[in-house]
Amino acid sequence: MSDEPVATDVVDENAEPAEDKPEQTVTIEDSGPARKKLTIELPESRIKAAIGDSYDQLKDEAQIPGFRRGRAPKRLIEKRFGSSIKDDVRGQLLSESYSQAIEDNELDVIGEPDVKDAENIELPDEGSLTYEVEVEVVPDFELPGLEGVDVEKPIIEITDGQIDEELTKLAERNGQMTPITDSDIQVGDYGEVEVHIVAGEDAAIPEDFTELAEDDEEGPVLAHHPFTYILVHGEDKEHKGHVVGIVVDDLGKRMAGKKIGHKEVISMTGPEGHEVERIKGQPITIHIHLKGIQRVVPATVDDMLEAFGLENEDELKTEIRNSLEANAERDQNLRMHEQICDYLSDRVTFELPEGLSGRQTARLLQRQGMEMAYQGMSKDDIDAKLAEMRSSSEEQARKELKLFFILDKASKQLEIEVDDAELNGRIAQMAMQQGRRPEKVRQEMIHNGQFDQLYVSVRDQKTLDAIVEKANVKEVEEKKDEATKPASKKKSSKKKSSKKKSSKKKTAKKTDSEDAGADESSDSDS
């Protein structure tokens, strides 16, 4: 296949322009997988009209010594403001003509436009202006049939052993977070830490560093988190942990036994799936300063009975069973959704853009995080899972992006709609699982730019539900190698039920810790 771009659409320069739309000529060519090159030509008449409008507006507003407002001669205004007027008109014309080209040609653009040689584009004194811009677009493909898909529905049974295991975890989740000052940090403890991520192998924190500037794109410090948490894992997790969303394979070994004030330096390669380009696959050095230790003292059964308003342990176990059964139903749906996703991905072929942008990666991670929260996973588990996703290959990230495009098209074909009530319901459910107020969760999502991803998440769930409704569903016994899968999600699902009734009195410190961690996580993803 030739690498030469192929023209796919040319707008006739002699055609009558659409009503109320300025003249321009647009040629569109393929320039790579899911990528288009637009060549946009603006006629001299449009340029002069825009400059004339700017002069007329400035003439009415300009204050020039020796002349009343609106009375200064045009030649004087041109001499004094000509350069700035041209710059303003240039920016205005580029923005307007690009938006018009996208709208007229119905291009479904993703990401930001790449204007070629933008810094050297100038308005000509005579003649037309031609410039090029490349954009990534939604790939073009055909969906397979969405009806009659063969799907297996696993039969999941809740055992007494699972209930006892969940009771132990519930006691930990509702325990007191207690500051430790007379001991070193141990497995299971939370470390209160300050973290710096510095570019380069074995790189030091600059001596003159005070605070990371928002617009610092070239400085050695890539991220600074003055206050965040790490959880120290032991052999059960192979000592693996994560620091501000980056997996460190031996974090538990490095930190266990260290005292407050300890400074750990970790030189490594940034995860391939990280949304920050200067961290993604690059040599980095992570500096961890241990400033405090928090240890969870599990709640007693009596504490939990009082907090949840129950009479005895049997009632508590009944509540746990109900919650695990509800979570098992969600897990059944999740597994059926996974089968639908595999069916669609295996039968759809198209090329993705050559490189995943940091913004696209961040959107995928946000959406995955919200879906895990909806499934009832705890914040610690979500953070760990997202950190693992950042460490996964770019191939996996591309698979996720491919599925996003497929479900987007399927939702349109099935005419799936999402209303405000459904979004608010999802927020309320997530807030209940986290033991927080819905309005606070909603405000945080809007502030972090996650609200659009919530819409996509709900829409995708409804799309998959609609396909399952028309599928050939067969109930099957749960496979042994899958038996542990629901447990990872179940272990946090009770949080939804228990927090609903809890006075939160016993867990106030832990909730504050989780909120602080969430804020730091959001910072690291931005």
FITOR-841334 format. One record per residue (C-alpha): residue in one letter; x, y, z. Coordinates in pm, whole numbers, padded with zeros to 5 digits, always signed. Each point is the difference from the previous one (the first is absolute). Layout:
BEGIN
aXYZ;...
***
This chain:
BEGIN
m+00000+00000+00000;s+00140+00338-00097;d+00097+00245+00270;e-00111+00288-00220;p-00305+00185+00138;v-00320-00072-00192;a-00250+00279-00064;t-00339-00092+00145;d-00193+00322-00034;v+00046+00328-00184;v-00227+00298+00036;d-00058+00175-00334;e+00137+00352+00029;n-00257+00121-00253;a-00294-00144+00192;e-00238+00241+00166;p+00088+00036+00368;a-00262-00107+00252;e-00227+00277+00120;d+00163+00227+00257;k+00330-00192-00023;p+00320+00172-00117;e+00177-00126-00311;q+00278-00254+00025;t+00131-00302-00189;v+00080-00322+00188;t+00182-00307-00130;i+00004-00309+00223;e+00255-00281-00031;d+00082-00313+00199;s+00330+00048+00180;g+00016-00319+00207;p-00220-00234+00200;a-00310+00191+00117;r+00176+00325-00088;k-00095+00269-00255;k+00192+00291-00151;l-00210+00306-00075;t+00134+00259-00243;i-00202+00317+00058;e+00016+00297-00239;l-00149+00337+00099;p-00065+00240-00289;e+00136+00353+00002;s-00354+00141+00033;r-00055-00178+00332;i+00333+00115+00140;k-00054+00364-00097;a-00357-00006+00133;a+00121-00130+00338;i+00277+00262+00017;g-00245+00273-00101;d-00246-00106+00271;s+00278+00014+00260;y+00110+00348-00111;d-00360+00126+00009;q-00047-00133+00352;l+00331+00140+00118;k-00071+00339-00162;d-00316+00035+00206;e+00178-00097+00324;a+00360+00127-00033;q+00120+00293+00210;i+00269+00189-00196;p+00139+00331+00133;g-00122+00299-00202;f-00313-00169-00132;r-00344-00061+00141;r-00110-00362+00039;g-00093-00138-00343;r+00154+00292-00190;a+00361-00118-00047;p+00096-00053-00368;k+00035-00361-00118;r+00364+00043-00110;l+00097+00102+00356;i-00185-00298+00148;e+00170-00230-00251;k+00343+00139+00088;r-00056-00031+00373;f-00195-00328+00024;g+00059-00173-00336;s+00226-00276+00132;s-00220-00095+00297;i-00314+00011-00216;k+00155-00244-00248;d+00098-00236+00282;d-00352+00008+00146;v-00164-00052-00340;r+00240-00282-00081;g-00093-00190+00317;q-00369+00067-00056;l+00006-00120-00362;l+00195-00317+00080;s-00241-00093+00278;e-00316+00084-00194;s+00108-00164-00326;y+00112-00321+00176;s-00330-00030+00191;q-00194+00071-00321;a+00196-00269-00190;i-00070-00260+00270;e-00369+00085+00011;d-00051+00019-00378;n+00169-00334-00060;e-00154-00170+00305;l+00332-00123+00136;d-00014-00174+00337;v+00325+00136+00146;i+00178-00132+00309;g+00283+00184+00169;e+00146+00337-00090;p+00076+00121-00356;d+00361+00010-00116;v+00043+00319-00203;k+00308-00039-00217;d+00266+00271+00031;a-00246+00204+00206;e+00259+00248+00127;n+00088+00107-00355;i-00353+00049-00134;e-00054+00367-00088;l-00280+00188-00172;p+00109+00098-00351;d-00026+00359-00120;e-00145-00131-00327;g-00151-00331-00106;s-00136-00296+00194;l+00126-00177+00313;t+00052-00376-00006;y+00089-00211+00304;e-00002-00368+00097;v-00131-00168+00312;e-00001-00366+00098;v-00262-00155+00228;e-00071-00341+00146;v-00351-00121-00080;v-00225-00283+00109;p+00095-00303-00214;d-00240-00120-00268;f-00123-00361+00041;e-00306-00225-00013;l-00155-00165+00305;p-00082-00373+00009;g-00354-00114+00082;l-00111+00106+00347;e-00276-00258+00045;g+00022-00367+00092;v+00355+00010+00140;d+00085-00319+00195;v+00068+00094+00365;e+00067-00214+00307;k-00141+00114+00334;p+00201-00145+00291;i-00193-00133+00300;i+00164+00155+00306;e-00073-00134+00349;i+00084+00175+00325;t+00166-00224+00261;d+00027+00034+00379;g+00376+00030-00045;q-00043+00306-00221;i-00228+00158+00261;d+00257-00055+00276;e+00275+00141-00223;e-00212+00305-00077;l-00075+00049+00372;t+00375+00023+00066;k+00048+00251-00282;l-00301+00199+00117;a+00158+00030+00345;e+00316+00139-00161;r-00191+00248-00218;n-00192+00129+00298;g+00295+00010+00236;q+00176+00301+00143;m+00294+00156-00181;t+00246+00053+00284;p+00318+00211-00026;i+00315-00196+00090;t+00294+00195+00139;d+00194-00258+00205;s+00047-00270-00264;d+00126-00049-00351;i-00239-00052-00292;q-00126-00357-00041;v-00186-00208-00257;g-00361+00123-00015;d+00087+00352+00117;y-00064+00318-00194;g+00295+00234-00042;e-00061+00376-00013;v+00257+00111-00255;e+00125+00285-00213;v+00087-00108-00353;h+00213+00159-00271;i+00036-00154-00346;v+00314+00125-00175;a+00098-00054-00364;g+00303-00220-00057;e+00173-00301+00153;d+00122+00046+00359;a-00101+00365-00022;a+00003+00223+00306;i-00260+00256+00102;p+00136+00343-00100;e+00126+00188+00305;d-00191+00314-00099;f-00331-00187-00055;t-00291+00147+00194;e-00322-00067-00188;l-00090-00148-00337;a-00135+00261-00241;e-00309-00102-00197;d+00154+00110-00331;d+00345-00149+00063;e+00031-00242-00294;e+00379-00024-00009;g+00115+00009+00364;p+00162-00305+00161;v-00282-00053+00255;l-00285-00178-00180;a-00240-00024+00295;h-00012+00107+00363;h-00248-00133+00256;p+00057+00170+00337;f-00247-00231+00177;t-00117-00341-00118;y-00012-00361+00121;i+00166-00330-00079;l-00121-00340+00124;v+00270-00249+00102;h-00075-00349-00132;g+00164-00327+00103;e+00045-00345-00151;d-00374-00034-00076;k+00045+00274-00263;e+00360-00097-00080;h+00105+00328+00168;k-00132+00190-00302;g-00141+00349+00060;h-00060+00328-00175;v+00113+00358+00049;v-00227+00271-00146;g-00129-00245-00259;i+00335-00159-00094;v+00061-00367+00085;v+00318-00076+00194;d+00059-00375+00008;d+00189-00007+00331;l-00157+00297+00179;g-00098-00214+00302;k+00355-00129+00044;r+00143+00348-00039;m-00230+00167+00254;a-00077-00266+00264;g+00205+00063+00313;k+00078+00364-00083;k-00051+00275+00255;i-00160+00344-00037;g+00244+00231-00176;h+00136-00271-00230;k+00064+00103-00361;e-00024-00269-00268;v+00135+00058-00353;i-00124-00222-00282;s+00151+00018-00350;m-00212-00169-00266;t-00161+00029-00342;g-00340+00168-00009;p-00297-00222-00094;e-00072-00030-00372;g-00368+00075+00058;h+00050+00322+00199;e-00197+00302-00114;v+00289+00244+00056;e+00228-00015-00303;r+00318+00090+00194;i-00062-00294+00235;k-00125-00250-00258;g+00282-00247-00071;q+00265+00250+00118;p+00267-00034+00272;i-00130+00160+00321;t+00100+00020+00364;i-00265-00012+00275;h+00087+00163+00333;i-00216-00111+00297;h+00022+00183+00332;l-00181-00190+00280;k-00164+00261+00222;g-00253-00204+00196;i-00144-00346+00058;q-00366-00099+00028;r-00102-00347+00119;v-00350-00149-00025;v-00139-00144+00324;p-00286-00230-00113;a-00347+00068+00138;t-00155-00257+00231;v-00327-00176-00080;d-00170+00207+00271;d+00135+00319-00160;m-00144-00100-00337;l-00337-00104+00145;e-00030+00341+00167;a+00112+00186-00312;f-00239-00186-00231;g-00295-00011+00240;l-00017-00381+00018;e-00090-00227+00291;n+00243-00291-00031;e+00272-00161-00210;d-00250-00216-00191;e-00172+00315-00128;l+00338+00141-00101;k+00084-00317-00194;t-00341+00013-00170;e+00078+00356-00113;i+00337-00116-00130;r-00160-00290-00189;n-00255+00235-00160;s+00277+00234-00107;l+00215-00281-00141;e-00297-00139-00193;a-00068+00343-00148;n+00366+00027-00092;a-00009-00350-00150;e-00282+00115-00227;r+00209+00297-00108;d+00292-00235-00058;q-00218-00222-00220;n-00087+00303-00211;l+00365+00103-00012;r+00106-00340-00132;m-00274+00001-00262;h+00107+00352-00100;e+00360-00123-00036;q-00118-00274-00238;i-00191+00257-00208;c+00309+00223-00010;d+00215-00293-00117;y-00260-00087-00266;l-00001+00356-00134;s+00378+00049+00014;d+00070-00329-00177;r-00236+00085-00287;v+00092+00362-00059;t+00323+00104-00172;f+00127+00354-00048;e+00321+00195+00049;l+00039+00228+00297;p+00202+00324+00007;e+00372-00079+00016;g+00054+00143+00346;l-00226+00024+00300;s+00000+00351+00141;g+00025+00065+00372;r-00348+00148-00003;q-00150-00314-00157;t+00181-00219+00251;a-00123+00215+00289;r-00359-00029-00123;l+00027-00379-00017;l+00141-00017+00353;q-00272+00229+00134;r-00271-00213-00156;q+00151-00324+00130;g+00027+00149+00348;m-00367+00100+00004;e-00110-00342-00122;m+00200-00169+00277;a-00153+00236+00257;y-00345-00091-00130;q+00086-00370+00040;g+00065+00065+00369;m+00380-00012+00008;s+00170+00189+00281;k+00213+00305-00069;d+00319-00193+00087;d-00089-00273-00249;i-00094+00252-00271;d+00326+00192+00043;a+00199-00324-00017;k-00186-00118-00310;l+00046+00334-00180;a+00370-00007+00086;e+00024-00347-00155;m-00181+00127-00309;r+00257+00277-00038;s+00271-00266+00011;s-00168-00212-00265;s+00112+00013-00361;e-00119+00260-00247;e-00158-00291-00187;q-00250-00044+00285;a-00075+00372+00000;r-00066-00017-00373;k-00240-00291+00054;e-00192+00210+00248;l-00011+00292-00243;k-00120-00229-00279;l-00284-00124+00223;f-00092+00360+00082;f-00056+00076-00371;i-00197-00324-00050;l-00236+00065+00292;d-00040+00362-00107;k-00125-00113-00342;a-00213-00280+00149;s-00169+00247+00237;k-00099+00216-00297;q-00129-00298-00198;l-00207-00116+00299;e-00113+00360+00070;i+00121-00013+00361;e-00069+00316+00198;v+00110+00108+00347;d-00201+00253+00200;d+00086+00210+00305;a-00189-00230+00234;e+00222-00293-00099;l+00318+00203+00050;n-00119+00122+00340;g-00095-00355+00094;r+00348-00128-00088;i+00160+00282+00201;a-00222-00079+00299;q+00096-00366-00020;m+00371+00077-00020;a-00031+00248+00289;m-00173-00262+00214;q+00275-00253-00071;q+00262+00257+00101;g-00189+00120+00306;r-00015+00356-00134;r-00266+00254-00092;p-00125-00016-00363;e+00033+00375-00051;k+00365-00012+00106;v+00074-00287-00240;r-00180+00185-00281;q+00193+00324+00060;e+00329-00189+00013;m-00074-00176-00329;i-00088+00327-00173;h+00314+00166+00141;n+00220-00288-00120;g-00160-00013-00345;q-00144-00347+00065;f-00367+00075-00065;d+00021-00067-00374;q+00166-00334+00076;l-00286-00085+00236;y-00241+00054-00289;v+00206-00232-00224;s+00021-00261+00275;v-00378-00005+00055;r-00064-00001-00374;d+00237-00294-00055;q-00165-00196+00283;k-00343+00058-00154;t+00130-00096-00344;l+00140-00331+00128;d-00320-00066+00198;a-00203+00053-00317;i+00215-00251-00192;v-00026-00255+00286;e-00380+00034-00005;k+00000-00121-00363;a+00271-00264+00055;n-00025-00380+00024;v+00074-00031+00373;k+00094-00339+00147;e+00052-00056+00372;v+00320-00189+00085;e+00176-00111+00316;e+00268+00242+00113;k+00341-00105-00124;k+00255-00075+00271;d+00259+00239-00142;e-00261+00277+00020;a-00111-00075+00353;t+00234+00258+00148;k-00097+00276-00243;p-00319+00112+00176;a+00174-00004+00335;s+00227+00285-00104;k-00305+00209-00070;k-00212-00143+00279;k+00249+00093+00262;s-00101+00363-00037;s-00364-00035-00094;k-00113-00013+00360;k+00125+00354+00031;k-00307+00102-00192;s-00238-00167+00243;s+00178+00077+00322;k+00076+00364-00073;k-00364+00049-00078;k-00094-00064+00362;s+00318+00110+00170;s+00016+00310+00211;k+00361+00034-00126;k+00099+00079+00354;k+00242-00289+00021;t+00159+00060-00338;a+00033+00376-00017;k+00377-00004-00006;k+00016-00265-00268;t-00250+00181-00220;d+00208+00318+00023;s+00306-00201-00098;e-00178-00145-00300;d-00114+00345-00112;a+00353+00134+00027;g+00130-00293-00200;a-00266+00054-00261;d+00102+00362-00038;e+00363-00098-00044;s-00099-00266-00252;s-00190+00259-00198;d+00302+00226+00004;s+00223-00274-00131;d-00235-00070-00288;s-00029+00355-00116;
***
